[in-house]
Every structure is written in structure tokens, then in C-alpha cells.
Amino acid sequence: MREAGFSPFGGVNFSVKAVGGIITKEVPENLRKAVADKPTAPQEPPQDGWELVDIVEQAPAIAEESITSSRGRFTVRVAAEATMVARNLNYRVVFGNANEPLYWATWVYKITWKPEVSGK
């Protein structure tokens, strides 16, 4: 991240490049078995087999950094929230010795910053 000119938000604008990814916490055994004999997922997303998955519950991923600017120190906060998820049972992804379906997600980044107050 870097300072990128003026803004009404504390007098400074920040250019923030956020990068993210997803990982499964738990995959039901029946889904692991469903993809066990499927081909490994190609590098590019395949065009067949996708089904939408409802996002039932989520907590945003949050990162905060302190940065010194021409207007003093600021705390920059990035919150990422998934907006859509799809899964593909025609292919498998291998993690260690476990097979999993291929998942794909899209998300939004919410970027905010505020001046740091001395003594806090």
C-alpha cells in the first residue's frame, strides 16, 4: 500500500492492493467420495459442471496495517467478504492425500482508513 494523493478522508488517499484466496475448512465425506475418481482440475476453470452454493454464514477476513503518510500515521483496514460461491463435482483438487471438489468464489474488498490518535 502507498500514499496516493489527497482525499477528504483524513486528507490522504491510499492505494491498496489486496490479494486473497479461499480454502475449505471441512468437506463432507460423501463429497470427497463423489470426486475421488474424477480427473484433477485443470489450471483454468473448466466450463462444465458448475453449481452455485449458498453462502449460509461467513465472517469477513480482516487485515489492518499502520502506515506513515505525509498527514501522519493511519490505520488502513481491509475487510474481504465472499459474494458468490460455486462448486464443481466433475473435477477434484488434491490436498495432501485428500480429494475435494473444486470450489470457486468471488469476493469484495472493503478498504477504509483513519488517522491514529496519539496515546491510544
LODOLO-506497 format. One record per atom (N, C-alpha, C, CB): x, y, z; residue in three letters. Coordinates in pm, whole numbers, plus 50000, padded with zeros to 5 digits. Each point is the difference from the previous one (the first is absolute). Glycine has a CB too. Layout:
! LODOLO-506497
+-------+-------+-------+------+
:     u :     v :     w : type :
+-------+-------+-------+------+
:     X :     Y :     Z :  ALA :
...
+-------+-------+-------+------+
***
This chain:
! LODOLO-506497
+-------+-------+-------+------+
:     u :     v :     w : type :
+-------+-------+-------+------+
: 50085 : 49885 : 50000 :  MET :
: 49915 : 50115 : 50000 :  MET :
: 50089 : 50122 : 50000 :  MET :
: 49815 : 49878 : 50120 :  MET :
: 50131 : 50229 : 49822 :  ARG :
: 50080 : 50123 : 49994 :  ARG :
: 49907 : 50120 : 50000 :  ARG :
: 50184 : 49881 : 49876 :  ARG :
: 49871 : 50232 : 50160 :  GLU :
: 49925 : 50125 : 49996 :  GLU :
: 49978 : 50036 : 49853 :  GLU :
: 50097 : 50078 : 50223 :  GLU :
: 49782 : 49972 : 49746 :  ALA :
: 49967 : 50027 : 49860 :  ALA :
: 49920 : 50130 : 49987 :  ALA :
: 50000 : 49754 : 49952 :  ALA :
: 50051 : 50353 : 50107 :  GLY :
: 49936 : 50130 : 49983 :  GLY :
: 49903 : 50036 : 50110 :  GLY :
: 50026 : 49967 : 49760 :  GLY :
: 49891 : 50134 : 50211 :  PHE :
: 49905 : 50055 : 50096 :  PHE :
: 49867 : 49927 : 49994 :  PHE :
: 50112 : 50222 : 49980 :  PHE :
: 49820 : 49772 : 50136 :  SER :
: 49860 : 49959 : 50005 :  SER :
: 49935 : 50072 : 50118 :  SER :
: 50051 : 49772 : 49897 :  SER :
: 49817 : 50239 : 50101 :  PRO :
: 49931 : 50062 : 50113 :  PRO :
: 50004 : 49913 : 50127 :  PRO :
: 49852 : 50114 : 49836 :  PRO :
: 50196 : 49764 : 50153 :  PHE :
: 50003 : 49907 : 50112 :  PHE :
: 50132 : 50010 : 50074 :  PHE :
: 49844 : 49846 : 49877 :  PHE :
: 50171 : 50257 : 50203 :  GLY :
: 50122 : 50021 : 50076 :  GLY :
: 50106 : 50077 : 49922 :  GLY :
: 49950 : 49792 : 50121 :  GLY :
: 50016 : 50254 : 49760 :  GLY :
: 50092 : 50080 : 49921 :  GLY :
: 50097 : 49921 : 49915 :  GLY :
: 49979 : 50167 : 50173 :  GLY :
: 50010 : 49702 : 49830 :  VAL :
: 50093 : 49917 : 49924 :  VAL :
: 49924 : 49882 : 49939 :  VAL :
: 50192 : 50067 : 50152 :  VAL :
: 49855 : 49891 : 49732 :  ASN :
: 49944 : 49883 : 49933 :  ASN :
: 50107 : 49892 : 49999 :  ASN :
: 49844 : 50142 : 49855 :  ASN :
: 50113 : 49733 : 50161 :  PHE :
: 50094 : 49889 : 49996 :  PHE :
: 49964 : 49907 : 49885 :  PHE :
: 50035 : 50016 : 50249 :  PHE :
: 50066 : 49938 : 49681 :  SER :
: 49983 : 49896 : 49898 :  SER :
: 50032 : 49867 : 50068 :  SER :
: 50061 : 50159 : 49805 :  SER :
: 49840 : 49753 : 50199 :  VAL :
: 50014 : 49872 : 50069 :  VAL :
: 49979 : 49888 : 49901 :  VAL :
: 49922 : 50101 : 50218 :  VAL :
: 50173 : 49809 : 49771 :  LYS :
: 49985 : 49882 : 49916 :  LYS :
: 49981 : 49880 : 50092 :  LYS :
: 50143 : 50100 : 49813 :  LYS :
: 49735 : 49848 : 50189 :  ALA :
: 49969 : 49886 : 50085 :  ALA :
: 49993 : 49874 : 49914 :  ALA :
: 49874 : 50148 : 50164 :  ALA :
: 50176 : 49742 : 49889 :  VAL :
: 49998 : 49871 : 49932 :  VAL :
: 49943 : 49898 : 50098 :  VAL :
: 50200 : 50059 : 49851 :  VAL :
: 49713 : 49854 : 50100 :  GLY :
: 49941 : 49901 : 50089 :  GLY :
: 49980 : 49866 : 49932 :  GLY :
: 49888 : 50184 : 50120 :  GLY :
: 50067 : 49721 : 49956 :  GLY :
: 49971 : 49867 : 49950 :  GLY :
: 49904 : 49931 : 50095 :  GLY :
: 50225 : 49987 : 49887 :  GLY :
: 49734 : 49893 : 50078 :  ILE :
: 49909 : 49925 : 50086 :  ILE :
: 50058 : 49863 : 50030 :  ILE :
: 49803 : 50123 : 49905 :  ILE :
: 50152 : 49822 : 50205 :  ILE :
: 50036 : 49864 : 50037 :  ILE :
: 49879 : 49939 : 50072 :  ILE :
: 50250 : 50057 : 50019 :  ILE :
: 49731 : 49815 : 49964 :  THR :
: 49890 : 49933 : 50067 :  THR :
: 50041 : 49962 : 50142 :  THR :
: 49914 : 49912 : 49779 :  THR :
: 49995 : 50107 : 50314 :  LYS :
: 50025 : 49958 : 50138 :  LYS :
: 49959 : 49855 : 50019 :  LYS :
: 49965 : 50235 : 50082 :  LYS :
: 49919 : 49730 : 49866 :  GLU :
: 49950 : 49863 : 50010 :  GLU :
: 49932 : 49962 : 49869 :  GLU :
: 49970 : 50023 : 50251 :  GLU :
: 50054 : 49856 : 49705 :  VAL :
: 49931 : 49946 : 49883 :  VAL :
: 49937 : 49869 : 50042 :  VAL :
: 50162 : 50112 : 49836 :  VAL :
: 49705 : 49876 : 50150 :  PRO :
: 49934 : 49875 : 50039 :  PRO :
: 50056 : 49881 : 49924 :  PRO :
: 49793 : 50130 : 50053 :  PRO :
: 50212 : 49757 : 50014 :  GLU :
: 50056 : 49878 : 49941 :  GLU :
: 49929 : 49960 : 49871 :  GLU :
: 50064 : 49926 : 50230 :  GLU :
: 49803 : 50095 : 49763 :  ASN :
: 49928 : 49963 : 49878 :  ASN :
: 50046 : 50082 : 49880 :  ASN :
: 49803 : 49935 : 50141 :  ASN :
: 50239 : 50191 : 49879 :  LEU :
: 50052 : 50080 : 49890 :  LEU :
: 50141 : 49956 : 49962 :  LEU :
: 49858 : 50194 : 50075 :  LEU :
: 50222 : 49769 : 50024 :  ARG :
: 50134 : 49948 : 49970 :  ARG :
: 49990 : 49873 : 49915 :  ARG :
: 50088 : 50097 : 50216 :  ARG :
: 49818 : 49815 : 49820 :  LYS :
: 49982 : 49876 : 49924 :  LYS :
: 49946 : 50028 : 49860 :  LYS :
: 49958 : 49878 : 50214 :  LYS :
: 49956 : 50225 : 49774 :  ALA :
: 49940 : 50032 : 49870 :  ALA :
: 50104 : 50043 : 49897 :  ALA :
: 49793 : 50067 : 50120 :  ALA :
: 50319 : 49990 : 49925 :  VAL :
: 50102 : 50047 : 49906 :  VAL :
: 50126 : 49915 : 49999 :  VAL :
: 49910 : 50228 : 50033 :  VAL :
: 50094 : 49666 : 50045 :  ALA :
: 50122 : 49919 : 50016 :  ALA :
: 50055 : 49948 : 49868 :  ALA :
: 49917 : 49935 : 50223 :  ALA :
: 49998 : 50027 : 49684 :  ASP :
: 50045 : 49944 : 49871 :  ASP :
: 49991 : 50100 : 49886 :  ASP :
: 49928 : 49778 : 50081 :  ASP :
: 50046 : 50347 : 49948 :  LYS :
: 49988 : 50103 : 49896 :  LYS :
: 50140 : 50050 : 49962 :  LYS :
: 49771 : 50069 : 50087 :  LYS :
: 50240 : 49991 : 49794 :  PRO :
: 50131 : 50055 : 49961 :  PRO :
: 50037 : 50120 : 50088 :  PRO :
: 49962 : 49922 : 49764 :  PRO :
: 50168 : 50100 : 50246 :  THR :
: 50048 : 50116 : 50074 :  THR :
: 49959 : 50127 : 49926 :  THR :
: 50196 : 49867 : 50091 :  THR :
: 49770 : 50235 : 49985 :  ALA :
: 49955 : 50126 : 49940 :  ALA :
: 50110 : 50062 : 49916 :  ALA :
: 49846 : 50036 : 50194 :  ALA :
: 50118 : 50016 : 49687 :  PRO :
: 50100 : 50068 : 49916 :  PRO :
: 50037 : 50136 : 50062 :  PRO :
: 49909 : 49884 : 49795 :  PRO :
: 50196 : 50176 : 50151 :  GLN :
: 50044 : 50130 : 50053 :  GLN :
: 49897 : 50109 : 49977 :  GLN :
: 50236 : 49931 : 49959 :  GLN :
: 49701 : 50070 : 49925 :  GLU :
: 49894 : 50096 : 49971 :  GLU :
: 49868 : 49941 : 50044 :  GLU :
: 50129 : 50096 : 49804 :  GLU :
: 49775 : 49987 : 50240 :  PRO :
: 49872 : 49943 : 50043 :  PRO :
: 49928 : 49929 : 49885 :  PRO :
: 49981 : 50180 : 50173 :  PRO :
: 49976 : 49696 : 49847 :  PRO :
: 49928 : 49928 : 49895 :  PRO :
: 49864 : 50065 : 49976 :  PRO :
: 50118 : 49786 : 50062 :  PRO :
: 49825 : 50189 : 49820 :  GLN :
: 49873 : 50063 : 49966 :  GLN :
: 49880 : 49912 : 50031 :  GLN :
: 50118 : 50124 : 49823 :  GLN :
: 49903 : 49754 : 50220 :  ASP :
: 49889 : 49910 : 50030 :  ASP :
: 49993 : 49969 : 50148 :  ASP :
: 50022 : 49901 : 49772 :  ASP :
: 49859 : 50060 : 50275 :  GLY :
: 49984 : 49943 : 50132 :  GLY :
: 49980 : 50094 : 50118 :  GLY :
: 50135 : 49827 : 49910 :  GLY :
: 49851 : 50300 : 50068 :  TRP :
: 49991 : 50094 : 50111 :  TRP :
: 49859 : 50007 : 50058 :  TRP :
: 50183 : 50131 : 49897 :  TRP :
: 49810 : 49878 : 50236 :  GLU :
: 49874 : 50023 : 50069 :  GLU :
: 50022 : 50107 : 50107 :  GLU :
: 49923 : 49761 : 49957 :  GLU :
: 49979 : 50328 : 50057 :  LEU :
: 50012 : 50107 : 50099 :  LEU :
: 49982 : 49943 : 50140 :  LEU :
: 49914 : 50167 : 49833 :  LEU :
: 50159 : 49889 : 50261 :  VAL :
: 49992 : 49960 : 50141 :  VAL :
: 49955 : 50123 : 50079 :  VAL :
: 50184 : 49823 : 49973 :  VAL :
: 49715 : 50158 : 50111 :  ASP :
: 49953 : 50110 : 50084 :  ASP :
: 50103 : 50031 : 50108 :  ASP :
: 49762 : 49934 : 49957 :  ASP :
: 50259 : 50194 : 50067 :  ILE :
: 50084 : 50043 : 50111 :  ILE :
: 49907 : 50013 : 50120 :  ILE :
: 50169 : 50124 : 49848 :  ILE :
: 49839 : 49781 : 50242 :  VAL :
: 49909 : 49995 : 50114 :  VAL :
: 50051 : 50089 : 50113 :  VAL :
: 49932 : 49767 : 49936 :  VAL :
: 50197 : 50230 : 50086 :  GLU :
: 50058 : 50076 : 50111 :  GLU :
: 50144 : 50034 : 49964 :  GLU :
: 49849 : 49887 : 50170 :  GLU :
: 50194 : 50232 : 49869 :  GLN :
: 50140 : 50035 : 49979 :  GLN :
: 50040 : 50111 : 50095 :  GLN :
: 49986 : 49930 : 49760 :  GLN :
: 50140 : 50076 : 50267 :  ALA :
: 50060 : 50111 : 50074 :  ALA :
: 50103 : 50060 : 49906 :  ALA :
: 49961 : 49893 : 50232 :  ALA :
: 50041 : 50238 : 49753 :  PRO :
: 50097 : 50059 : 49908 :  PRO :
: 50144 : 49975 : 50045 :  PRO :
: 49832 : 50175 : 49941 :  PRO :
: 50256 : 49807 : 49963 :  ALA :
: 50143 : 49994 : 50028 :  ALA :
: 50048 : 50144 : 50014 :  ALA :
: 50032 : 49778 : 49872 :  ALA :
: 50042 : 50251 : 50234 :  ILE :
: 50039 : 50138 : 50028 :  ILE :
: 50151 : 50009 : 50021 :  ILE :
: 49775 : 50046 : 50103 :  ILE :
: 50285 : 50055 : 49834 :  ALA :
: 50141 : 50030 : 50021 :  ALA :
: 50013 : 50150 : 50026 :  ALA :
: 50075 : 49807 : 49850 :  ALA :
: 50008 : 50230 : 50246 :  GLU :
: 50024 : 50140 : 50031 :  GLU :
: 50151 : 50025 : 50002 :  GLU :
: 49785 : 50016 : 50134 :  GLU :
: 50252 : 50097 : 49809 :  GLU :
: 50141 : 50041 : 49998 :  GLU :
: 50009 : 50146 : 50040 :  GLU :
: 50055 : 49830 : 49819 :  GLU :
: 50053 : 50205 : 50245 :  SER :
: 50028 : 50138 : 50034 :  SER :
: 50099 : 50054 : 49897 :  SER :
: 49958 : 49959 : 50249 :  SER :
: 50016 : 50162 : 49701 :  ILE :
: 50087 : 50058 : 49898 :  ILE :
: 50024 : 50147 : 50032 :  ILE :
: 49914 : 49837 : 49826 :  ILE :
: 50209 : 50208 : 50149 :  THR :
: 50034 : 50140 : 50017 :  THR :
: 49984 : 50071 : 49867 :  THR :
: 50161 : 49945 : 50188 :  THR :
: 49766 : 50167 : 49814 :  SER :
: 49976 : 50078 : 49879 :  SER :
: 50044 : 50144 : 50022 :  SER :
: 49805 : 49850 : 49937 :  SER :
: 50178 : 50233 : 49962 :  SER :
: 50033 : 50141 : 50012 :  SER :
: 49907 : 50071 : 50098 :  SER :
: 50086 : 49997 : 49765 :  SER :
: 49803 : 49941 : 50270 :  ARG :
: 49903 : 50056 : 50095 :  ARG :
: 50002 : 49928 : 50135 :  ARG :
: 49858 : 50065 : 49806 :  ARG :
: 50247 : 49858 : 50221 :  GLY :
: 50010 : 49928 : 50126 :  GLY :
: 49975 : 49851 : 49984 :  GLY :
: 49928 : 50207 : 50117 :  GLY :
: 50053 : 49726 : 49996 :  ARG :
: 49979 : 49854 : 49998 :  ARG :
: 49851 : 49969 : 49985 :  ARG :
: 50204 : 49966 : 50144 :  ARG :
: 49770 : 49932 : 49774 :  PHE :
: 49863 : 49954 : 49976 :  PHE :
: 49994 : 49849 : 50020 :  PHE :
: 49959 : 50189 : 49838 :  PHE :
: 49926 : 49763 : 50203 :  THR :
: 49972 : 49857 : 50000 :  THR :
: 49915 : 49972 : 49877 :  THR :
: 50011 : 49983 : 50256 :  THR :
: 50040 : 49930 : 49658 :  VAL :
: 49929 : 49960 : 49878 :  VAL :
: 49943 : 49861 : 50025 :  VAL :
: 50151 : 50141 : 49848 :  VAL :
: 49720 : 49844 : 50124 :  ARG :
: 49929 : 49874 : 50027 :  ARG :
: 49942 : 49946 : 49870 :  ARG :
: 49945 : 50074 : 50236 :  ARG :
: 50078 : 49797 : 49740 :  VAL :
: 49941 : 49931 : 49885 :  VAL :
: 49913 : 49888 : 50053 :  VAL :
: 50197 : 50058 : 49849 :  VAL :
: 49675 : 49942 : 50113 :  ALA :
: 49908 : 49892 : 50034 :  ALA :
: 49955 : 49935 : 49870 :  ALA :
: 49921 : 50118 : 50214 :  ALA :
: 50088 : 49751 : 49778 :  ALA :
: 49959 : 49926 : 49880 :  ALA :
: 49878 : 49915 : 50032 :  ALA :
: 50239 : 49995 : 49914 :  ALA :
: 49660 : 50012 : 49999 :  GLU :
: 49878 : 49921 : 50018 :  GLU :
: 49966 : 49929 : 49870 :  GLU :
: 49916 : 50160 : 50176 :  GLU :
: 50056 : 49711 : 49834 :  ALA :
: 49959 : 49922 : 49883 :  ALA :
: 49863 : 50047 : 49953 :  ALA :
: 50135 : 49801 : 50079 :  ALA :
: 49848 : 50206 : 49788 :  THR :
: 49872 : 50040 : 49943 :  THR :
: 49933 : 49887 : 49922 :  THR :
: 50085 : 50233 : 49988 :  THR :
: 49993 : 49678 : 49954 :  MET :
: 49947 : 49885 : 49926 :  MET :
: 50095 : 49883 : 50014 :  MET :
: 49882 : 50152 : 49836 :  MET :
: 50062 : 49726 : 50170 :  VAL :
: 50081 : 49878 : 50007 :  VAL :
: 49938 : 49896 : 49908 :  VAL :
: 50071 : 50051 : 50239 :  VAL :
: 50016 : 49875 : 49692 :  ALA :
: 49956 : 49889 : 49915 :  ALA :
: 50090 : 49880 : 50028 :  ALA :
: 49914 : 50158 : 49820 :  ALA :
: 50032 : 49724 : 50150 :  ARG :
: 50076 : 49876 : 50022 :  ARG :
: 49984 : 49914 : 49876 :  ARG :
: 49968 : 50010 : 50253 :  ARG :
: 50135 : 49907 : 49722 :  ASN :
: 50000 : 49913 : 49883 :  ASN :
: 50036 : 49859 : 50046 :  ASN :
: 50065 : 50193 : 49846 :  ASN :
: 49840 : 49715 : 50132 :  LEU :
: 50021 : 49860 : 50040 :  LEU :
: 50053 : 49915 : 49885 :  LEU :
: 49817 : 50026 : 50166 :  LEU :
: 50211 : 50036 : 49718 :  ASN :
: 50057 : 49926 : 49887 :  ASN :
: 50152 : 49990 : 50006 :  ASN :
: 49806 : 50076 : 49863 :  ASN :
: 50253 : 49999 : 50231 :  TYR :
: 50146 : 50004 : 50014 :  TYR :
: 50035 : 49993 : 50148 :  TYR :
: 50025 : 50135 : 49787 :  TYR :
: 50100 : 49832 : 50241 :  ARG :
: 50044 : 49994 : 50138 :  ARG :
: 50125 : 50084 : 50018 :  ARG :
: 49901 : 49771 : 50026 :  ARG :
: 50115 : 50274 : 50096 :  VAL :
: 50120 : 50070 : 50043 :  VAL :
: 50061 : 49912 : 50109 :  VAL :
: 49908 : 50236 : 49943 :  VAL :
: 50222 : 49745 : 50054 :  VAL :
: 50067 : 49913 : 50096 :  VAL :
: 50075 : 50085 : 50102 :  VAL :
: 50021 : 49816 : 49827 :  VAL :
: 49946 : 50165 : 50301 :  PHE :
: 50072 : 50063 : 50110 :  PHE :
: 50059 : 49889 : 50085 :  PHE :
: 49848 : 50205 : 50000 :  PHE :
: 50282 : 49782 : 49997 :  GLY :
: 50064 : 49889 : 50071 :  GLY :
: 49954 : 49870 : 49936 :  GLY :
: 50011 : 50131 : 50216 :  GLY :
: 49925 : 49783 : 49860 :  ASN :
: 49948 : 49876 : 49942 :  ASN :
: 49847 : 50003 : 49993 :  ASN :
: 50199 : 49876 : 50089 :  ASN :
: 49740 : 50243 : 49922 :  ALA :
: 49854 : 50013 : 49998 :  ALA :
: 49953 : 50064 : 49869 :  ALA :
: 49998 : 50018 : 50251 :  ALA :
: 49895 : 49927 : 49694 :  ASN :
: 49937 : 50057 : 49882 :  ASN :
: 49884 : 50089 : 50043 :  ASN :
: 50066 : 49799 : 49861 :  ASN :
: 49918 : 50314 : 50070 :  GLU :
: 49891 : 50092 : 50028 :  GLU :
: 49941 : 50049 : 49869 :  GLU :
: 50107 : 50070 : 50217 :  GLU :
: 49766 : 49973 : 49785 :  PRO :
: 49945 : 50064 : 49881 :  PRO :
: 50074 : 50130 : 49971 :  PRO :
: 49774 : 49896 : 50047 :  PRO :
: 50211 : 50153 : 49832 :  LEU :
: 50057 : 50128 : 49962 :  LEU :
: 49902 : 50111 : 50040 :  LEU :
: 50129 : 49894 : 49806 :  LEU :
: 49918 : 50203 : 50269 :  TYR :
: 49917 : 50113 : 50041 :  TYR :
: 50054 : 50127 : 49936 :  TYR :
: 49943 : 49888 : 50219 :  TYR :
: 49969 : 50205 : 49754 :  TRP :
: 50037 : 50129 : 49943 :  TRP :
: 49919 : 50107 : 50071 :  TRP :
: 50057 : 49898 : 49773 :  TRP :
: 50005 : 50212 : 50262 :  ALA :
: 49929 : 50106 : 50071 :  ALA :
: 50039 : 50136 : 49944 :  ALA :
: 49989 : 49858 : 50207 :  ALA :
: 49922 : 50235 : 49810 :  THR :
: 50032 : 50139 : 49972 :  THR :
: 49970 : 50080 : 50126 :  THR :
: 49948 : 49975 : 49750 :  THR :
: 50125 : 50131 : 50272 :  TRP :
: 49983 : 50077 : 50123 :  TRP :
: 50027 : 50146 : 49973 :  TRP :
: 50066 : 49802 : 50137 :  TRP :
: 49895 : 50279 : 49960 :  VAL :
: 50025 : 50144 : 49992 :  VAL :
: 50091 : 50040 : 50115 :  VAL :
: 49775 : 50041 : 49890 :  VAL :
: 50304 : 50061 : 50083 :  TYR :
: 50085 : 50058 : 50103 :  TYR :
: 49940 : 50133 : 50044 :  TYR :
: 50207 : 49886 : 49905 :  TYR :
: 49781 : 50133 : 50225 :  LYS :
: 49958 : 50128 : 50056 :  LYS :
: 50123 : 50060 : 50065 :  LYS :
: 49757 : 49923 : 50038 :  LYS :
: 50290 : 50188 : 49906 :  ILE :
: 50124 : 50062 : 50047 :  ILE :
: 49966 : 50133 : 50068 :  ILE :
: 50134 : 49889 : 49814 :  ILE :
: 49911 : 50126 : 50309 :  THR :
: 49979 : 50123 : 50075 :  THR :
: 50129 : 50039 : 50071 :  THR :
: 49754 : 49946 : 50031 :  THR :
: 50257 : 50181 : 50006 :  TRP :
: 50113 : 50044 : 50080 :  TRP :
: 49955 : 50115 : 50089 :  TRP :
: 50163 : 49928 : 49821 :  TRP :
: 49912 : 50087 : 50289 :  LYS :
: 49973 : 50113 : 50089 :  LYS :
: 50129 : 50038 : 50070 :  LYS :
: 49760 : 49927 : 50033 :  LYS :
: 50251 : 50202 : 50003 :  PRO :
: 50121 : 50045 : 50069 :  PRO :
: 50013 : 49932 : 50135 :  PRO :
: 49985 : 50221 : 49882 :  PRO :
: 50138 : 49749 : 50154 :  GLU :
: 50027 : 49945 : 50133 :  GLU :
: 50008 : 50116 : 50099 :  GLU :
: 50124 : 49799 : 49902 :  GLU :
: 49819 : 50180 : 50215 :  VAL :
: 50000 : 50103 : 50104 :  VAL :
: 50116 : 49971 : 50095 :  VAL :
: 49748 : 50031 : 49982 :  VAL :
: 50334 : 50072 : 50044 :  SER :
: 50115 : 49983 : 50090 :  SER :
: 49954 : 49958 : 50138 :  SER :
: 50128 : 50172 : 49871 :  SER :
: 49945 : 49735 : 50190 :  GLY :
: 49970 : 49955 : 50134 :  GLY :
: 49897 : 49889 : 50006 :  GLY :
: 50057 : 50225 : 50075 :  GLY :
: 49894 : 49728 : 49812 :  LYS :
: 49901 : 49891 : 49999 :  LYS :
: 50055 : 49879 : 49933 :  LYS :
: 49816 : 50164 : 49999 :  LYS :
+-------+-------+-------+------+
***
